């Protein structure tokens, strides 16, 4: 156990160094500039380090009390590490300033937040780790607040699969309105709000789809919502790919040095949203379909055993 604890604290140290070892901020004009333009946003750095600290402390205390791998498994902890590192990639690495000069890089950043970071963090069981990270005297009051009628009602509403799907749909389409999207490059506050909307709505969506208690009904609903999300996001990607008009003129003066015209940059961004992102939803739906089949097989076997027991008694 002491070895596990040391490993977890070493991991926290690595995560901290990864988030604080920046170069300087700026807008890259070519690949030579790119690796010197790490983004430094104190709010992002503090949030990332705090998130890692809470999770590592919670898992350390949990495993010390219940045994390694209990309640939060090793692969779930690994999912947190993967999700956390993907957040660093999207928000701290040169990808962030790159997104200020290329729409396609900006689109890649958003897809990482919504399709890599969000589902991995949901799979990591963050609520369990957070509760264990709290002082012992805080846990029961926190649980009472969480289970109270007002909080529970709001949580039940926003994590209802249809509501979560609709919130994510609205965030995705609203922020691609040219006026709003261009505003993100003119205001840091608006840019932060955009990222929070994409990431927050994606967390709700993936929580509703893969974080809810599994059963035949939830598997079927999850497949439906994944499929429809791949369709509407693919439609938006197709619009960006096939339109002959530049939607976001704010990029017009920064794409040439990267060998792209503004419309080519926009089309590349549309393809990223349309094809790779669509594949993520489809693969996730296939995994859920496989789980649905396993669940159905278990139910059939249980009914058969019950029937045989009854037949044996007769």
N, C-alpha and C positions, 0 to 999 in steps of 0.2 A: 504493500500500500504506500509506504514512504517513497518507493521508486516511482509509482504512478503520480504521487503528489509533486515530486520534483519535476517530472516530465511535463505536468500541466503548467507549473509555474515557469518553466523554461519556455514553454509555448507562449505564455502570456508575454514574457520578455521579448521573444522574437516578434510577436504581433506588434508590440509597442515600438520596437526599433524599426519595423517595416513601415509603420505609419508616420514616424517622426523623421525618417531619414530622407528628407526632401532635398531637391535642388532648388532652383528658383522658379518663380511663376513667370508666365509670359505666353504670347501666342506664337506657336511654331510656324515658320514659313517654308520649311523643307524637312526632310528626314534627319538632317544633321542637327537641326534645332530641337527636334522632337524629344530626345532623351534628356534634354536639360530643362524641360518645362513641366516638372512635377507641380501639382497643384497644392497650395498650402491654404487651407481654410480651417481656422482654429475650431469652428463649430463642428466640422466634419471629423477632424482628428480627435477631438475630445469625445465625440459621440462614439466613434469606432473603438477607441481605447476603453471607454467605459463599458461598452457592450461586451467586449472581450473579457474584461476584468470580472464583470458580473457572472458571465457564463462559466468561466474557469473556476471562480470561487464557489459557485453553486454546485458544479459537478464534483469538485474536490470534496466538499462537505458531504454531498450525497453519497459518493462512493466510499468515503471513510466510514459513514454510518451504516450503509446497507450492503456494501461489497461492490467491487469493481464491475461495471457493466449492468448494474441493477437500475431500473427506472429509466435511465438514459444509457443506451448501449454504446459500444465503441463506434459503430458505424454512424450513429446519430451525432456523436461528438465530432466525428470526421466531417459530417455534413455541415456542422456549424463552422468548422475551420474553412471548408471550401466556400461556404456562403460569405464568410467574413473576408476572405482573401479576394473574392470576386467584387465585394464592395470597395476594397482598396483599389482594385484594378479600375473600376468604373469612376470612382470619385477622387482618387489621389494620384494615380499614375498619369503619364502624359496623355492618356486617352481623353482625360477631362479637358485640358486646353485644346487638344486636337479637335474636339467637338465644337470649339468656338470658331474654327476656320473651315471645317468641312461638315456638311450636313450628314454625310454618310457615317462619319466618326461619331457624331452626336447620336445618330440612330443606333449605332452599335452599343454605345454607352447605355442607352435606355433599355435595349433588349437584354443586356447583362443584368441590369437591375431587376427587370420584370421576370426574366425566364431562367436566370441562374441563381442570383442572390436570394430572391424571395422564396422559391420552393425549397432550396437547401436549408434556409433558416427555419422554415416551417417544420421541415422534417427533423430538425435538431432538438425538438421539444424545449423551446426556450422558456416557456412558462414554468416548467418543473425546475429548471436550473435557477431561474430568477427567484422563485420561492425559497429554495434552499440557500441562496446567497444572502437572504435577509437575516437579520438577527432573529433568534428564536422567538422572542416576544412580539415580533411584528407579524409573524406568519398567520396566526389565527385572526387577528383584526383585519389583515389584508383579505383573507378568505371570506370573512363576513361581508366586507365591502363588495368584493367581487360577486358574491352570491346574493347581494341585496337586490330588491325588485327593480329599482331604476337602472342600476348598472347592468344587471342580467338582461333586462328588456332591450337596452340599447345594443348589447353584445349579441343577443339572439337575432336582432334585426339585421345588423351589418354583416353578420356571418351566415345569414341565410343564403343558400347558394344563388338564388335569383338576385337578391339584393347585392351580394358581392360581385356577381357577374355584371349587373347594371352599373355599379359604381366604377368598376374597372373599364367597362365600355365607355362610359361618359368621360373618364379621365383621359383615355387614349385618344378619343376623337376630338375632345375639346382643346387639348393642348397642341393639336396639329392644325388648328385654325391659324392661318398665316399671321394675323395680328398678334395673337397670344404667343406663338412660337418665336416670332421675331423679338417680342418683348423680353424673352428670357436671355437674349444676348446683349440686351441694353440695360438690364437691371439684375444685380446679384440676388436680390430678394425674390424677384419673380422666378429666376432660375432655380433657386432653392425650393420654392413652392412647387415648381414643375416636377423636380426630382422627388420631392416628398409625396406628391400626388401619384406619380407612377409607382413608386416603391410601396407606398402605403396601400394603394388599391390592389396592387399585385399580392401583397401579403394577405389581405382579406380574401382575395380570389383563391389563392392556393390553400389557405386555411380552410375555406369552405369546401374545396374539392378534395384535398388529400389529408387535411388535419382532423376532419370530423370522424366520429366512430364509424368503422367500416361495416357494411352490410350490403345486401343485394340492392336495396333502394338507393343508398348513397353511391354505390359503384355506378349504377345506371345514370343517376343525375350527374355525377362527375364526368362521365363520358360525354353526355349531352353538352355540358357547359364548356368542356375543352374543345369539342368539335365546333360549336358555334363561335367560340372565341377565335379559333384558327380561321374561320370564315370571315368574320368582320374585320379582324386585323389584316387578313390577306387582301380584302377589298381595299382597305386604306393603302396598303403597300402597292397594290396594282394601280390605284389612282396616281400615286407618286411616280410610279415607273413609266406609265404610258402617257401622262399628260405632256402636252407640248409647251406648257407655260411654266416658268419658274415661280414656285409658290413662295419662296423665301429669299427675296432679293438681298437680304443682309449678308448672304454668303457670296454674292457676285464678285466682290473684290478680293476674295481670298482663296479661290479654288485654282486659279491659273498656275500658281507656283507648284501645285501638286499634280499638274498635268491633266486637269479636268476642267471642263466647262461647267458653269453653274447647273445646267440641265443634266449633264452627265453625273454630277455629284448627287443631284436629287434622285435620279433614276437608280443609282447604286444604293442609296439609302432606302428607296422603296423596295428594291430587291431583297435587301437585308431583312426588312420587316416581313416581306411576303414569303420568301422561301425558307431560310434557316429557322426563323421564328415559328413559321407554320409547322415545320417538322418537329419542333420541340413539343408543341401541343398534341400533334398526332402520336408521337412516341409515348407521351404521358397517357394518352387515351388508350393506347394498345396495352400498356402495363395495367391500367385499371380494368380493361376488358379481361385480361388474363386473371386478375384477382377476382373479378365477377364470376368467371367460370369456376375457379377454385371454390369460391363461396357457395355457388350453386351445387357443386359436387358434394360438398360437406353436408348441405341441407338434405340432398337426396339420400346420402348414406345414413344420416340420422333418422330420416323417415323409415328407411328400410329396416334399420335395427329396431326401431319402435314397433314396426309391424311384425317382425319376427318374434319379438318378446311377447306381444299380444297373442300371436298365433301359437307360441309355445305354451302359454298359460291355458289356452283353450284345449 
